[in-house]
Amino acid sequence: MRAMRKLAYLPLFLAVCAFAADKLSAPQLIDLAKSNNPALRQAIESSFTAKDLQEGTAWAGHGPDFFFAVQSTAEPSLSIDTSPDNTSGGMPMKHLPGSDLWYATEFIEPLGRLHSFHYIVNGKSFGGRLDLPAFGPLSYLQPDIPSGTLSPKLIHTSKIYDGMKSEYWTYVPAQYDPKVPAALMVFQDGEGYGKRDGDHPVLDVIDNLIALKKIPVMICVFINPGDISDSPGTPTYNFVKGYSDKWHRTLKDSMRSTLYDTVSDRYARFLRDEILADVEAKYNIRKDAYSRAITGLSSGGICSFNAAWQMPDQFSRVLTWIGSFTSIQWQERPDIHDGGQDYPEKVLREPKRNIRVWLQDGANDMENDRYGSWPLANIRMANALKLKDYDFHFSFGKGTHNAGQGAAEFPEEMMWLWRDYDPAKTSQTYEMEPSEKSRPLFRVSIANRTAE
């Protein structure tokens, strides 16, 4: 029996040895751990960086199944979904003989939500992450669901931004019929969403939900921030270079902020008149805002809201993760006096737009002395939308400035955003859900200060 067991482990052992330099998946690591396979140490060292192991931030997950590993000279215990201040209890971990590596496998629920972990070593909290997404079944391509096609990288040279070059990709679902106009969704910072093995399993979710008829057949545009470095001397270059020099940011990062954080209709016009005009020349896409959505994270989040706010005739569905509703581009140009921090007041005081908005942020998102607090800014946005009877949803967790929560909730977000969509319509007056209407405004309490 022992010989048969060794033979059963042999293929996995050989596979690990053959791909020692590659990162193993959570199921592979868990299988090695459960079988006490001697290749586990090599697998851990090839799957996680030395820094993550030493700092206690190494983990891998697939659905509810998670694998944790940490380097420690003293015995650690693992704590899931408790405050980092909690230094009691914890789950025991297993030691890898001949090393200072410890590991554990855990089953974590609920799915489609953000979790957290930390270690307890010698009675003190150590390492961990506040951003531990547990992806549900819809975040993985389901059996017999057809996959769409992601285009090669496309390059567009802008006129609106004086020669800025932008990279973008289009995604065409398997169900697309050129004879039938498709819906549209635009993703800012788009390259990261197009990787099926990445941290944002967007393509699998879209494939699943289209096949299940939870969202319409849609063409997706994944667009990166542009690069102005090849157009020195133009007005756009000069502004971006000035911003870069002033705030000691790279030219490319400064171009991203100029595109995404500026409160004006310029980026929305760039999408409408340049990028989407190119896409519409190749694909049959619906022109009504009812069939168009836009999304992004951080500065891409405020960018998405801004595009719909400026042009509600182009986009009526908005999804923002950790949106930067702060003063990043406040008064950076003499002809623009609004900044992202003004959006709650704009929502309250300007004419109501017919848009549907999902906001997401976390209590441990960032703040600084230049731009303010991201969590408070998003709470202000949520309350402004609430007070003006917008069709909105606010998902507020405990995460940091990280895409984990938004990505974990993405199937739910998409089904909410596209709920009651009817391809026979070209418009709909969005109304706040009764369940939201019956709830009070968001309140805050101070939770990160010790008692005086």
C-alpha positions, 0 to 999 in steps of 0.5 A: 500500500505504501509503495502504491501511495508513493507511485500515486504521488510521483507524477505530482512530484515530477511535475513540481520538479520540472516546473520548480521555477514556476508559480504553483496554483493554490490547488496544487500547493494544497494537494502537496500539503495534504499528501505531505509531499517532500516537494512542498518546500521547493514549491513554496519557495518557487511560488512566493517571493522571499520578501512575502514569506519573510513579511508574512504576506504570502498566500494563494487561493482558489474559490474557498480553498487557501494556502498560507506560508510564512517564514518564522523562527518561532511557531506561528498561528493563523488568524482569519477575519479578525482584527490585527489587534487580536493576538489570542487564539489562531489556528495551528500551522505545520512546520516544514522539517529542516527549515523555518517555513510554516504552512496551513490550508484553510477553507474560507467563506463566504465567497464573492467577498473580501477577507483578511488574515494575520499571524500570531507569533510570540503573542504578537500580531505579525504580517497578514493582509486586509485584502484577501479576495475569495472568488465565487464560481462565476469568477472562474470559467464554467464548463461548456461556457464559450470564451470570447476573443481578445484582440492584439494590442491596438495603438491610437494616436490622439488629436484631442490630446496632441499626439498622445499614444494610447494602447487598447484591446477589444474583447468580442464575446462568442455570442456576438452577431455582427447583425445585432448591435451589441452593448458596450463596456469601457475599462480604464487601466485596461491591460490588467483586466485582460489576463485570465490568470490575473488578479481581476478575472473579468473575462471569465466573469463576462463569459459566464454572465453573458452565457447565463443571460445575466448581462447582455452581449457586449463588446469590451474596450480595455484601454491603458492611460496614454503616453505623451512622451513622443510629442514634446512641445505640444500644449498637452505635453507641456502641461503634463511635464509641468505637473510631473516636475511639480509633484515629482511623478513620472511623465506617464503617471502624470499623463494618467492623472491628467486623463483620469483625475481632471474634472472636464469633458475632455476624456469623455470626448476622447473616448467618444470621438476617437477610441470608440469611433475606431471600435465602432468602425469594426463592430456593430455597437449600440449608440444609446447610453442605456446600453453603455457602461464604464468602469475603473479603479482609483483614478480610473474610478473617478474618471469613469464617473466623470465620463458619465457625469459629463456625457450621460448620453454616452454612458449611463452605467458606472462601476468605480472601485476605490475611486479617487474623489479627491483633489488630485487635479484641483486647479491644475489648469487656469480654466478648470476650477473643479477638482474630484473632491467637489463631486459630492457637492456637484451631485447635490447641486447640479441637475440630476443625471440619469445614471446608475452607479456602484461605488466600492471602497474600504475603511483602510483605503489611503489618505494623505496631506495633499489630497485627503481621505479616500474612504471619507470621499467615497462616503460623501459621494454615497450620501450625495447620491443617496440624498438626490435619489440616484440609483446607486449601491455602495459596497464599503469593506475593510480593505486598503487601496487595492482591487481585491474587494471589487474583483471579488464582487465583480459578478455581483456588481455586473448583475446589479449594474445590468439588472432589468436590461431589455435589448428592446429598449434604448432608454430607462429612467433609473430609480433608487431600489426600494431596499436602498430607499428604506435605509438611512444615510451612511454614518461613520465612527472613529475606530482606529484611535486608542482611548485618550 
